[in-house]
Amino acid sequence: MHKKLFIFDLDGTLIDSRRDLATAVNLMRRHYGLEPLDVDVIATYVGNGMRMLVSRSLQGLDVNLDEAGKIQKSCYIQHLHDETTLYPGVREGLQALHRAGHLLAVATNKDTDACEQILAYFRLRNLFGSVIGGSSGDALKPHPQMIVRTMKKLHMRPEDTWMIGDHVTDLKAAREAGVNSAFMTYGIGALDGETPTRTFTTFETFALTFLDEPVP
């Protein structure tokens, strides 16, 4: 098996951040005099970037979204990893793939600063050769720009690249970039008609699939 580039989404793929995102959303809603939303409802709003999360969470309230976004971001930074956890097998799987010689990267619509802080908190940042977040200036997924820039930075070809995520935005971005895609069913997103290259029910199964032969 030759070296591959694995580009990971963050929320719903590497981390379960639903409760901390919900805390921030509901603190933002409280600022506008709104009642809290259920965690599972807020989870359905995740995947298209912070601005879309804020817009969906305000449910049509006529407010300045830039102002609301700043409030949401401030609340989230204060509760970044209160209850956020790695999904089972993520730490061990990433470490094994890295040891085997594969290249790892992150491409997420999540704010870049929050992404960097979370990866550092879980002591995973050193495993990734590239981390691109939603405030990096790149177009958000499903646009393929993050994937294309990651491949160029790490000098990898589309046929040797995988985009791993839990949401239709990840799969569309992969298709547009001409790379392989892996859909993680344990996440918080949905396929919405996309057809991934592979589907996995656990991170461990995903990692083991690419560890059955040594990397030259």
Z-matrix of the N, CA and C atoms (Angstrom, degrees):
N
C 1 1.457
C 2 1.522 1 109.48
N 3 1.332 2 117.83 1 125.24
C 4 1.448 3 119.80 2 -179.34
C 5 1.528 4 110.71 3 -88.43
N 6 1.311 5 115.27 4 166.54
C 7 1.459 6 122.29 5 -175.20
C 8 1.519 7 111.68 6 -59.48
N 9 1.329 8 115.23 7 138.50
C 10 1.458 9 121.92 8 178.40
C 11 1.524 10 110.04 9 -124.87
N 12 1.317 11 114.70 10 159.56
C 13 1.459 12 121.88 11 172.76
C 14 1.521 13 108.07 12 -108.23
N 15 1.328 14 115.89 13 121.72
C 16 1.458 15 121.85 14 177.03
C 17 1.527 16 108.59 15 -109.05
N 18 1.331 17 115.81 16 116.70
C 19 1.464 18 121.75 17 178.79
C 20 1.526 19 107.57 18 -105.24
N 21 1.316 20 116.00 19 120.23
C 22 1.454 21 120.87 20 -174.29
C 23 1.526 22 112.66 21 -105.42
N 24 1.312 23 115.26 22 138.04
C 25 1.452 24 121.37 23 162.53
C 26 1.544 25 106.11 24 -70.20
N 27 1.329 26 118.08 25 167.62
C 28 1.464 27 119.76 26 -178.31
C 29 1.531 28 112.00 27 -107.12
N 30 1.333 29 117.40 28 -72.31
C 31 1.467 30 120.73 29 -178.82
C 32 1.526 31 110.53 30 -64.20
N 33 1.318 32 116.42 31 126.46
C 34 1.459 33 120.36 32 178.67
C 35 1.513 34 113.90 33 84.12
N 36 1.326 35 117.24 34 -3.72
C 37 1.466 36 121.53 35 179.78
C 38 1.522 37 110.91 36 -122.06
N 39 1.329 38 116.74 37 -55.06
C 40 1.465 39 121.20 38 176.06
C 41 1.517 40 111.58 39 -100.23
N 42 1.335 41 117.34 40 -35.72
C 43 1.465 42 120.42 41 -176.87
C 44 1.527 43 111.50 42 -126.39
N 45 1.329 44 114.31 43 148.03
C 46 1.459 45 121.93 44 170.49
C 47 1.527 46 106.47 45 -99.68
N 48 1.310 47 115.93 46 99.69
C 49 1.465 48 122.37 47 -173.76
C 50 1.521 49 112.17 48 -111.38
N 51 1.306 50 117.29 49 14.83
C 52 1.460 51 120.79 50 -172.78
C 53 1.521 52 113.33 51 -57.38
N 54 1.334 53 116.55 52 -44.35
C 55 1.466 54 118.85 53 -174.48
C 56 1.527 55 112.34 54 -69.72
N 57 1.326 56 117.07 55 -39.71
C 58 1.468 57 118.65 56 178.96
C 59 1.524 58 111.52 57 -70.90
N 60 1.329 59 117.46 58 -36.99
C 61 1.457 60 119.81 59 174.75
C 62 1.532 61 110.38 60 -63.10
N 63 1.325 62 116.53 61 -40.68
C 64 1.463 63 120.58 62 179.41
C 65 1.521 64 111.19 63 -65.79
N 66 1.319 65 116.95 64 -38.76
C 67 1.466 66 120.06 65 176.99
C 68 1.514 67 110.63 66 -58.58
N 69 1.335 68 116.37 67 -47.48
C 70 1.458 69 120.55 68 -179.20
C 71 1.524 70 111.61 69 -65.02
N 72 1.320 71 116.83 70 -42.68
C 73 1.461 72 120.71 71 179.11
C 74 1.527 73 110.52 72 -60.55
N 75 1.314 74 116.41 73 -45.19
C 76 1.461 75 119.04 74 -176.67
C 77 1.527 76 112.49 75 -72.13
N 78 1.312 77 118.11 76 -29.29
C 79 1.461 78 120.12 77 172.38
C 80 1.528 79 110.19 78 -67.29
N 81 1.323 80 116.32 79 -38.94
C 82 1.456 81 120.59 80 176.14
C 83 1.530 82 110.44 81 -65.11
N 84 1.319 83 116.58 82 -42.81
C 85 1.468 84 120.70 83 178.02
C 86 1.531 85 111.02 84 -63.07
N 87 1.333 86 116.24 85 -38.33
C 88 1.463 87 119.65 86 178.41
C 89 1.528 88 110.93 87 -60.29
N 90 1.331 89 115.64 88 -37.66
C 91 1.469 90 120.27 89 178.33
C 92 1.526 91 111.26 90 -56.82
N 93 1.318 92 116.60 91 -33.08
C 94 1.464 93 121.58 92 -179.29
C 95 1.528 94 112.26 93 -98.23
N 96 1.327 95 116.43 94 13.00
C 97 1.461 96 120.76 95 176.01
C 98 1.514 97 114.42 96 75.14
N 99 1.318 98 117.33 97 23.36
C 100 1.464 99 121.97 98 -178.19
C 101 1.519 100 111.46 99 -99.87
N 102 1.313 101 115.92 100 150.97
C 103 1.466 102 122.02 101 176.92
C 104 1.530 103 109.78 102 -72.78
N 105 1.340 104 117.60 103 152.96
C 106 1.469 105 120.30 104 179.14
C 107 1.524 106 112.50 105 -67.41
N 108 1.323 107 115.08 106 151.68
C 109 1.460 108 121.94 107 175.02
C 110 1.517 109 109.74 108 -101.81
N 111 1.317 110 116.66 109 155.94
C 112 1.460 111 121.72 110 177.78
C 113 1.532 112 110.30 111 -69.43
N 114 1.319 113 115.86 112 147.69
C 115 1.465 114 121.83 113 179.95
C 116 1.524 115 110.96 114 -55.04
N 117 1.317 116 117.34 115 -43.99
C 118 1.461 117 120.33 116 -176.58
C 119 1.530 118 111.76 117 -66.87
N 120 1.317 119 117.18 118 -30.74
C 121 1.463 120 120.56 119 176.49
C 122 1.521 121 110.06 120 -69.12
N 123 1.326 122 116.31 121 -47.32
C 124 1.462 123 120.60 122 179.98
C 125 1.525 124 110.83 123 -61.60
N 126 1.327 125 117.22 124 -35.68
C 127 1.465 126 120.75 125 -179.98
C 128 1.521 127 111.86 126 -59.60
N 129 1.320 128 117.35 127 -30.58
C 130 1.471 129 119.91 128 179.59
C 131 1.526 130 112.09 129 -72.99
N 132 1.340 131 117.02 130 -12.61
C 133 1.462 132 121.55 131 179.62
C 134 1.522 133 112.65 132 -91.13
N 135 1.340 134 117.00 133 -6.44
C 136 1.463 135 122.08 134 -174.12
C 137 1.532 136 110.12 135 -86.00
N 138 1.341 137 116.21 136 145.63
C 139 1.463 138 119.87 137 172.04
C 140 1.511 139 115.50 138 128.94
N 141 1.333 140 116.57 139 -16.22
C 142 1.465 141 119.15 140 -177.34
C 143 1.522 142 113.22 141 -118.21
N 144 1.329 143 116.01 142 22.44
C 145 1.452 144 120.00 143 178.12
C 146 1.514 145 112.98 144 98.44
N 147 1.341 146 115.60 145 163.83
C 148 1.457 147 121.64 146 -174.62
C 149 1.522 148 112.54 147 -65.21
N 150 1.323 149 117.38 148 -41.63
C 151 1.463 150 119.37 149 -177.99
C 152 1.524 151 111.16 150 -60.88
N 153 1.333 152 116.69 151 -41.86
C 154 1.457 153 119.76 152 179.09
C 155 1.527 154 111.05 153 -68.43
N 156 1.328 155 117.33 154 -37.17
C 157 1.467 156 120.87 155 176.52
C 158 1.525 157 110.06 156 -59.99
N 159 1.324 158 116.44 157 -45.61
C 160 1.462 159 120.99 158 179.91
C 161 1.529 160 110.46 159 -63.51
N 162 1.323 161 116.41 160 -46.80
C 163 1.462 162 120.53 161 -179.33
C 164 1.522 163 111.53 162 -59.46
N 165 1.318 164 116.90 163 -47.51
C 166 1.461 165 120.56 164 -179.66
C 167 1.523 166 111.29 165 -64.59
N 168 1.337 167 116.10 166 -37.51
C 169 1.455 168 120.35 167 -176.97
C 170 1.520 169 112.57 168 -70.21
N 171 1.328 170 117.06 169 -25.69
C 172 1.469 171 120.66 170 178.86
C 173 1.522 172 111.90 171 -86.52
N 174 1.323 173 116.59 172 -10.53
C 175 1.469 174 122.84 173 170.23
C 176 1.536 175 113.20 174 50.13
N 177 1.323 176 114.87 175 50.55
C 178 1.456 177 119.41 176 173.36
C 179 1.517 178 115.42 177 87.12
N 180 1.325 179 118.57 178 0.22
C 181 1.462 180 120.42 179 177.49
C 182 1.531 181 109.82 180 -61.69
N 183 1.317 182 116.71 181 134.87
C 184 1.460 183 121.50 182 -176.38
C 185 1.530 184 109.85 183 -82.11
N 186 1.335 185 115.96 184 86.88
C 187 1.456 186 121.63 185 178.43
C 188 1.525 187 108.45 186 -134.01
N 189 1.312 188 115.45 187 165.45
C 190 1.459 189 121.20 188 176.40
C 191 1.527 190 108.47 189 -74.96
N 192 1.326 191 116.64 190 115.53
C 193 1.461 192 120.08 191 -175.84
C 194 1.522 193 112.51 192 -68.24
N 195 1.329 194 117.40 193 -28.97
C 196 1.465 195 119.51 194 176.70
C 197 1.526 196 110.17 195 -65.63
N 198 1.323 197 116.59 196 -43.76
C 199 1.462 198 120.76 197 177.22
C 200 1.530 199 110.75 198 -63.59
N 201 1.332 200 115.90 199 -46.44
C 202 1.463 201 120.29 200 -179.93
C 203 1.525 202 110.81 201 -61.75
N 204 1.333 203 116.39 202 -37.38
C 205 1.460 204 120.64 203 179.04
C 206 1.514 205 111.85 204 -63.87
N 207 1.325 206 117.18 205 -39.53
C 208 1.459 207 120.58 206 178.14
C 209 1.528 208 111.15 207 -65.32
N 210 1.323 209 116.47 208 -39.67
C 211 1.466 210 120.76 209 177.55
C 212 1.524 211 110.11 210 -64.46
N 213 1.339 212 115.85 211 -46.29
C 214 1.460 213 121.17 212 178.96
C 215 1.527 214 110.93 213 -59.06
N 216 1.336 215 116.96 214 -45.89
C 217 1.459 216 120.67 215 -178.70
C 218 1.519 217 111.49 216 -62.92
N 219 1.333 218 116.90 217 -43.55
C 220 1.460 219 120.82 218 178.99
C 221 1.524 220 111.20 219 -61.62
N 222 1.320 221 116.57 220 -42.84
C 223 1.469 222 120.76 221 178.91
C 224 1.526 223 110.96 222 -65.29
N 225 1.322 224 115.92 223 -40.03
C 226 1.462 225 119.24 224 -177.07
C 227 1.525 226 111.62 225 -68.91
N 228 1.331 227 117.41 226 -42.41
C 229 1.463 228 120.49 227 179.59
C 230 1.523 229 110.84 228 -59.09
N 231 1.323 230 117.31 229 -31.95
C 232 1.467 231 121.13 230 179.90
C 233 1.520 232 112.34 231 -75.50
N 234 1.328 233 117.36 232 -16.17
C 235 1.470 234 121.35 233 -177.58
C 236 1.532 235 110.59 234 -131.80
N 237 1.314 236 115.53 235 38.23
C 238 1.459 237 122.04 236 -168.68
C 239 1.523 238 113.39 237 -63.57
N 240 1.306 239 116.03 238 -40.42
C 241 1.476 240 118.60 239 -178.44
C 242 1.522 241 111.95 240 -138.34
N 243 1.332 242 116.55 241 36.70
C 244 1.468 243 120.53 242 175.07
C 245 1.525 244 110.43 243 -61.21
N 246 1.318 245 115.67 244 -48.11
C 247 1.469 246 121.04 245 -176.81
C 248 1.523 247 112.95 246 -127.11
N 249 1.306 248 117.28 247 4.75
C 250 1.471 249 120.55 248 178.85
C 251 1.524 250 110.35 249 -71.94
N 252 1.316 251 116.12 250 138.03
C 253 1.467 252 121.88 251 -179.55
C 254 1.519 253 110.41 252 -132.80
N 255 1.329 254 115.62 253 157.95
C 256 1.458 255 120.46 254 169.30
C 257 1.520 256 108.19 255 -76.68
N 258 1.322 257 116.84 256 143.60
C 259 1.456 258 119.24 257 173.14
C 260 1.532 259 108.98 258 -67.47
N 261 1.340 260 117.95 259 152.16
C 262 1.468 261 121.04 260 -179.76
C 263 1.524 262 111.86 261 -53.45
N 264 1.323 263 115.69 262 133.20
C 265 1.455 264 121.67 263 175.27
C 266 1.509 265 115.15 264 85.64
N 267 1.334 266 118.09 265 -6.10
C 268 1.467 267 120.15 266 -175.66
C 269 1.527 268 111.59 267 -66.77
N 270 1.317 269 117.78 268 -50.69
C 271 1.464 270 119.84 269 -177.94
C 272 1.527 271 111.13 270 -59.63
N 273 1.309 272 116.13 271 -50.49
C 274 1.460 273 120.55 272 -178.07
C 275 1.528 274 111.36 273 -64.63
N 276 1.336 275 116.50 274 -40.28
C 277 1.461 276 120.33 275 -179.35
C 278 1.508 277 113.00 276 -65.98
N 279 1.333 278 116.16 277 -43.86
C 280 1.464 279 119.87 278 178.51
C 281 1.525 280 111.31 279 -63.72
N 282 1.305 281 115.83 280 -43.58
C 283 1.467 282 119.91 281 -179.72
C 284 1.522 283 110.82 282 -62.58
N 285 1.325 284 117.36 283 -40.80
C 286 1.461 285 121.09 284 -179.51
C 287 1.523 286 111.36 285 -67.36
N 288 1.324 287 116.83 286 -42.22
C 289 1.470 288 120.25 287 178.42
C 290 1.528 289 110.51 288 -64.12
N 291 1.317 290 116.45 289 -40.04
C 292 1.467 291 121.40 290 178.89
C 293 1.524 292 110.80 291 -64.65
N 294 1.325 293 116.62 292 -44.68
C 295 1.477 294 120.67 293 178.94
C 296 1.523 295 111.32 294 -62.67
N 297 1.321 296 115.80 295 -33.15
C 298 1.466 297 120.32 296 -178.32
C 299 1.528 298 112.23 297 -73.92
N 300 1.330 299 117.40 298 -9.71
C 301 1.452 300 120.17 299 176.71
C 302 1.510 301 115.91 300 102.62
N 303 1.328 302 117.03 301 1.44
C 304 1.457 303 119.96 302 176.90
C 305 1.530 304 109.74 303 -74.55
N 306 1.321 305 116.77 304 155.85
C 307 1.457 306 122.20 305 176.91
C 308 1.526 307 109.59 306 -95.81
N 309 1.331 308 116.75 307 137.61
C 310 1.456 309 121.98 308 -178.27
C 311 1.526 310 109.54 309 -120.04
N 312 1.340 311 115.74 310 144.14
C 313 1.459 312 121.13 311 178.67
C 314 1.523 313 108.88 312 -149.88
N 315 1.317 314 115.55 313 164.99
C 316 1.465 315 122.04 314 175.72
C 317 1.518 316 108.53 315 -124.16
N 318 1.326 317 116.24 316 134.87
C 319 1.462 318 122.81 317 173.08
C 320 1.525 319 106.64 318 -135.61
N 321 1.317 320 116.34 319 108.17
C 322 1.462 321 121.23 320 -172.85
C 323 1.522 322 110.48 321 -136.33
N 324 1.326 323 115.71 322 149.58
C 325 1.461 324 120.45 323 174.49
C 326 1.526 325 111.54 324 -79.86
N 327 1.325 326 116.64 325 -4.67
C 328 1.464 327 121.75 326 177.90
C 329 1.528 328 109.76 327 -67.97
N 330 1.333 329 116.67 328 148.62
C 331 1.451 330 121.75 329 177.12
C 332 1.530 331 110.79 330 -50.07
N 333 1.311 332 116.70 331 134.45
C 334 1.459 333 121.61 332 -173.71
C 335 1.528 334 112.64 333 -60.65
N 336 1.327 335 117.65 334 -43.62
C 337 1.466 336 120.89 335 -179.64
C 338 1.525 337 111.41 336 -61.21
N 339 1.328 338 116.03 337 -44.21
C 340 1.463 339 120.20 338 179.20
C 341 1.521 340 110.51 339 -62.78
N 342 1.325 341 116.02 340 -41.44
C 343 1.464 342 121.35 341 178.89
C 344 1.527 343 110.89 342 -60.18
N 345 1.318 344 116.36 343 -48.93
C 346 1.470 345 120.93 344 -179.23
C 347 1.526 346 110.84 345 -61.48
N 348 1.322 347 117.00 346 -42.29
C 349 1.463 348 120.23 347 -178.98
C 350 1.527 349 111.85 348 -65.57
N 351 1.314 350 116.43 349 -39.42
C 352 1.468 351 119.92 350 -179.83
C 353 1.521 352 110.74 351 -67.56
N 354 1.329 353 117.43 352 -44.69
C 355 1.464 354 120.18 353 178.90
C 356 1.526 355 110.99 354 -62.79
N 357 1.328 356 117.16 355 -38.36
C 358 1.459 357 120.65 356 177.38
C 359 1.523 358 110.62 357 -67.24
N 360 1.324 359 117.59 358 -40.95
C 361 1.467 360 122.01 359 179.89
C 362 1.528 361 110.91 360 -58.82
N 363 1.328 362 116.44 361 -41.96
C 364 1.467 363 120.30 362 -179.22
C 365 1.533 364 112.38 363 -87.78
N 366 1.334 365 116.72 364 6.72
C 367 1.472 366 123.29 365 176.86
C 368 1.534 367 110.99 366 57.03
N 369 1.315 368 114.98 367 47.54
C 370 1.467 369 121.08 368 -179.95
C 371 1.521 370 112.60 369 -118.92
N 372 1.337 371 116.83 370 -11.49
C 373 1.467 372 119.52 371 -170.80
C 374 1.525 373 112.95 372 -57.39
N 375 1.323 374 117.57 373 -34.79
C 376 1.471 375 120.54 374 -176.14
C 377 1.526 376 112.71 375 -68.93
N 378 1.319 377 117.82 376 -12.27
C 379 1.459 378 120.69 377 -179.17
C 380 1.530 379 112.43 378 -81.45
N 381 1.330 380 116.74 379 -15.97
C 382 1.461 381 120.65 380 -171.26
C 383 1.528 382 111.88 381 -105.69
N 384 1.325 383 115.22 382 128.14
C 385 1.452 384 120.61 383 178.50
C 386 1.507 385 113.27 384 -79.73
N 387 1.325 386 116.81 385 -14.73
C 388 1.458 387 121.56 386 179.01
C 389 1.521 388 109.17 387 -155.34
N 390 1.337 389 116.42 388 138.30
C 391 1.465 390 122.21 389 174.72
C 392 1.527 391 107.43 390 -133.38
N 393 1.322 392 116.26 391 116.08
C 394 1.459 393 121.81 392 178.73
C 395 1.524 394 108.33 393 -119.89
N 396 1.330 395 116.03 394 125.24
C 397 1.453 396 121.10 395 -179.91
C 398 1.509 397 112.47 396 -115.10
N 399 1.318 398 115.10 397 -179.31
C 400 1.451 399 121.52 398 -173.31
C 401 1.511 400 115.36 399 -70.03
N 402 1.332 401 117.40 400 -15.06
C 403 1.466 402 119.96 401 178.67
C 404 1.525 403 111.30 402 -106.63
N 405 1.333 404 116.40 403 20.54
C 406 1.467 405 121.42 404 -178.20
C 407 1.521 406 113.08 405 -82.02
N 408 1.324 407 116.02 406 -12.15
C 409 1.460 408 120.29 407 -176.53
C 410 1.512 409 113.34 408 100.62
N 411 1.330 410 117.25 409 -10.17
C 412 1.460 411 121.09 410 176.58
C 413 1.525 412 110.03 411 -79.69
N 414 1.327 413 116.00 412 155.53
C 415 1.461 414 120.39 413 174.37
C 416 1.522 415 108.92 414 -64.74
N 417 1.317 416 116.69 415 141.67
C 418 1.455 417 120.88 416 -179.36
C 419 1.526 418 111.11 417 -71.44
N 420 1.331 419 116.50 418 149.96
C 421 1.459 420 120.06 419 170.23
C 422 1.532 421 107.53 420 -60.68
N 423 1.332 422 119.18 421 140.32
C 424 1.464 423 128.42 422 21.10
C 425 1.524 424 116.88 423 -84.35
N 426 1.306 425 119.37 424 5.58
C 427 1.462 426 119.64 425 173.02
C 428 1.531 427 108.09 426 -63.80
N 429 1.317 428 119.25 427 140.81
C 430 1.466 429 122.07 428 -174.89
C 431 1.526 430 115.05 429 -81.43
N 432 1.334 431 118.89 430 0.98
C 433 1.452 432 120.80 431 -170.85
C 434 1.522 433 113.92 432 -56.38
N 435 1.335 434 117.69 433 -42.34
C 436 1.465 435 120.30 434 -179.54
C 437 1.530 436 111.41 435 -60.25
N 438 1.325 437 115.65 436 -41.85
C 439 1.467 438 120.41 437 -179.12
C 440 1.524 439 110.17 438 -67.16
N 441 1.310 440 116.39 439 -45.76
C 442 1.468 441 120.95 440 -178.61
C 443 1.531 442 110.43 441 -61.55
N 444 1.330 443 116.78 442 -44.18
C 445 1.468 444 119.63 443 -179.57
C 446 1.523 445 111.62 444 -65.80
N 447 1.341 446 116.26 445 -36.96
C 448 1.467 447 119.69 446 178.19
C 449 1.519 448 111.08 447 -64.11
N 450 1.339 449 117.01 448 -43.74
C 451 1.462 450 120.53 449 178.71
C 452 1.521 451 111.23 450 -60.88
N 453 1.328 452 116.81 451 -43.29
C 454 1.467 453 120.48 452 179.95
C 455 1.521 454 110.91 453 -64.10
N 456 1.327 455 116.10 454 -43.14
C 457 1.456 456 120.49 455 -178.69
C 458 1.521 457 111.96 456 -62.82
N 459 1.326 458 116.69 457 -39.47
C 460 1.465 459 121.05 458 -176.12
C 461 1.525 460 112.59 459 -99.67
N 462 1.327 461 116.58 460 5.01
C 463 1.470 462 122.61 461 173.28
C 464 1.531 463 112.03 462 58.66
N 465 1.325 464 114.89 463 51.02
C 466 1.460 465 119.98 464 179.31
C 467 1.525 466 110.83 465 -122.17
N 468 1.331 467 116.13 466 151.89
C 469 1.455 468 123.01 467 -177.57
C 470 1.541 469 109.96 468 -90.25
N 471 1.334 470 117.54 469 154.01
C 472 1.470 471 120.29 470 178.66
C 473 1.521 472 113.57 471 -56.09
N 474 1.328 473 116.85 472 -39.07
C 475 1.468 474 119.16 473 -177.23
C 476 1.533 475 113.02 474 -67.89
N 477 1.332 476 116.80 475 -17.14
C 478 1.463 477 120.97 476 178.85
C 479 1.528 478 111.68 477 -105.56
N 480 1.326 479 116.26 478 11.92
C 481 1.466 480 121.05 479 -175.80
C 482 1.524 481 111.16 480 -114.68
N 483 1.333 482 114.70 481 140.10
C 484 1.468 483 122.34 482 176.68
C 485 1.522 484 109.48 483 -124.89
N 486 1.325 485 115.88 484 135.05
C 487 1.468 486 121.88 485 169.47
C 488 1.511 487 107.24 486 -103.51
N 489 1.338 488 116.22 487 122.24
C 490 1.460 489 121.67 488 -175.59
C 491 1.516 490 109.01 489 -112.90
N 492 1.328 491 116.71 490 122.13
C 493 1.452 492 119.79 491 -178.88
C 494 1.513 493 113.22 492 -158.73
N 495 1.329 494 114.47 493 -178.86
C 496 1.465 495 120.57 494 -176.59
C 497 1.524 496 112.43 495 -119.24
N 498 1.339 497 116.40 496 9.54
C 499 1.459 498 117.97 497 -171.16
C 500 1.525 499 111.06 498 -139.09
N 501 1.319 500 114.79 499 157.30
C 502 1.454 501 121.26 500 -179.51
C 503 1.533 502 111.58 501 -57.36
N 504 1.328 503 117.79 502 -31.89
C 505 1.464 504 120.21 503 -179.98
C 506 1.520 505 111.62 504 -61.90
N 507 1.343 506 116.97 505 -37.52
C 508 1.466 507 121.28 506 178.45
C 509 1.528 508 110.83 507 -66.99
N 510 1.328 509 115.32 508 -42.36
C 511 1.462 510 120.27 509 -175.99
C 512 1.530 511 111.32 510 -71.04
N 513 1.326 512 116.91 511 -39.92
C 514 1.463 513 119.85 512 176.63
C 515 1.522 514 111.20 513 -64.52
N 516 1.335 515 115.91 514 -42.10
C 517 1.463 516 119.56 515 178.81
C 518 1.522 517 110.58 516 -61.26
N 519 1.330 518 116.55 517 -41.62
C 520 1.462 519 121.01 518 178.64
C 521 1.522 520 110.96 519 -62.46
N 522 1.328 521 115.94 520 -44.80
C 523 1.475 522 119.92 521 -179.47
C 524 1.524 523 110.74 522 -62.58
N 525 1.323 524 116.51 523 -43.90
C 526 1.460 525 120.48 524 -179.65
C 527 1.531 526 112.10 525 -66.59
N 528 1.326 527 116.74 526 -30.81
C 529 1.465 528 120.94 527 179.53
C 530 1.520 529 112.31 528 -84.72
N 531 1.327 530 117.08 529 -9.80
C 532 1.460 531 121.12 530 179.59
C 533 1.511 532 114.06 531 76.05
N 534 1.353 533 116.70 532 28.87
C 535 1.467 534 120.25 533 -179.48
C 536 1.522 535 109.72 534 -113.08
N 537 1.326 536 115.74 535 169.93
C 538 1.455 537 121.76 536 176.01
C 539 1.533 538 109.75 537 -73.23
N 540 1.325 539 115.95 538 155.72
C 541 1.463 540 119.67 539 179.04
C 542 1.521 541 110.73 540 -133.26
N 543 1.337 542 115.22 541 145.75
C 544 1.456 543 121.69 542 175.55
C 545 1.523 544 108.21 543 -125.83
N 546 1.325 545 116.82 544 127.46
C 547 1.459 546 122.37 545 -179.67
C 548 1.516 547 109.12 546 -102.55
N 549 1.339 548 116.34 547 126.23
C 550 1.462 549 122.43 548 -179.29
C 551 1.527 550 108.76 549 -99.75
N 552 1.312 551 116.50 550 111.24
C 553 1.467 552 120.81 551 -172.06
C 554 1.522 553 112.99 552 -72.67
N 555 1.340 554 117.91 553 -17.76
C 556 1.465 555 120.40 554 -177.66
C 557 1.521 556 112.89 555 -78.04
N 558 1.345 557 117.57 556 -6.84
C 559 1.456 558 121.60 557 -174.62
C 560 1.510 559 113.71 558 -77.50
N 561 1.333 560 115.71 559 -161.06
C 562 1.457 561 120.81 560 -173.95
C 563 1.524 562 112.52 561 -112.44
N 564 1.330 563 116.65 562 2.91
C 565 1.458 564 120.42 563 -177.15
C 566 1.521 565 112.37 564 -97.61
N 567 1.331 566 115.18 565 -161.98
C 568 1.462 567 121.54 566 -178.18
C 569 1.521 568 109.98 567 -149.32
N 570 1.340 569 115.80 568 155.62
C 571 1.464 570 121.34 569 179.96
C 572 1.522 571 112.32 570 -72.13
N 573 1.317 572 116.80 571 -40.13
C 574 1.471 573 122.13 572 -178.81
C 575 1.520 574 112.62 573 49.16
N 576 1.334 575 115.92 574 45.04
C 577 1.458 576 120.77 575 173.73
C 578 1.510 577 115.87 576 90.44
N 579 1.336 578 118.02 577 -9.72
C 580 1.462 579 120.48 578 177.51
C 581 1.533 580 110.55 579 -74.97
N 582 1.320 581 116.43 580 151.61
C 583 1.466 582 121.60 581 178.56
C 584 1.525 583 109.17 582 -117.85
N 585 1.328 584 118.27 583 106.20
C 586 1.463 585 120.92 584 -179.21
C 587 1.520 586 111.80 585 -74.60
N 588 1.321 587 115.78 586 161.61
C 589 1.461 588 120.63 587 175.31
C 590 1.520 589 110.28 588 -65.08
N 591 1.328 590 116.06 589 -43.61
C 592 1.469 591 122.34 590 178.48
C 593 1.518 592 109.13 591 -139.76
N 594 1.328 593 115.86 592 155.96
C 595 1.461 594 122.38 593 176.66
C 596 1.518 595 108.50 594 -126.52
N 597 1.335 596 116.42 595 136.76
C 598 1.458 597 121.23 596 -178.66
C 599 1.525 598 110.36 597 -131.61
N 600 1.322 599 115.74 598 142.37
C 601 1.463 600 120.99 599 -179.96
C 602 1.524 601 112.22 600 -94.79
N 603 1.343 602 117.77 601 -18.61
C 604 1.458 603 121.70 602 177.59
C 605 1.522 604 109.33 603 -140.42
N 606 1.326 605 116.36 604 155.60
C 607 1.454 606 119.79 605 177.46
C 608 1.524 607 110.22 606 -69.34
N 609 1.307 608 116.45 607 -34.16
C 610 1.461 609 120.11 608 179.34
C 611 1.521 610 110.95 609 -59.96
N 612 1.314 611 117.43 610 -44.53
C 613 1.461 612 121.43 611 179.26
C 614 1.519 613 110.76 612 -62.10
N 615 1.318 614 116.20 613 -41.22
C 616 1.457 615 120.47 614 176.85
C 617 1.526 616 110.96 615 -58.59
N 618 1.329 617 116.54 616 -51.74
C 619 1.462 618 120.23 617 -176.71
C 620 1.524 619 111.28 618 -62.29
N 621 1.310 620 117.27 619 -44.20
C 622 1.461 621 120.96 620 -177.88
C 623 1.529 622 111.88 621 -62.53
N 624 1.316 623 116.66 622 -30.02
C 625 1.460 624 120.88 623 179.33
C 626 1.526 625 111.76 624 -59.91
N 627 1.336 626 116.18 625 -31.96
C 628 1.472 627 120.73 626 -176.72
C 629 1.525 628 112.54 627 -106.80
N 630 1.326 629 115.65 628 13.92
C 631 1.462 630 119.85 629 179.34
C 632 1.515 631 112.77 630 -118.97
N 633 1.343 632 116.44 631 13.11
C 634 1.453 633 119.07 632 -176.33
C 635 1.541 634 112.69 633 -81.10
N 636 1.350 635 116.21 634 -8.22
C 637 1.456 636 119.59 635 175.88
C 638 1.526 637 108.38 636 -139.42
N 639 1.313 638 118.49 637 148.55
C 640 1.466 639 120.18 638 177.33
C 641 1.515 640 111.61 639 -68.82
N 642 1.328 641 116.08 640 151.39
C 643 1.462 642 121.70 641 177.05
C 644 1.537 643 108.81 642 -93.80
N 645 1.338 644 118.11 643 124.43
C 646 1.462 645 120.00 644 -178.95
C 647 1.524 646 111.67 645 -70.27
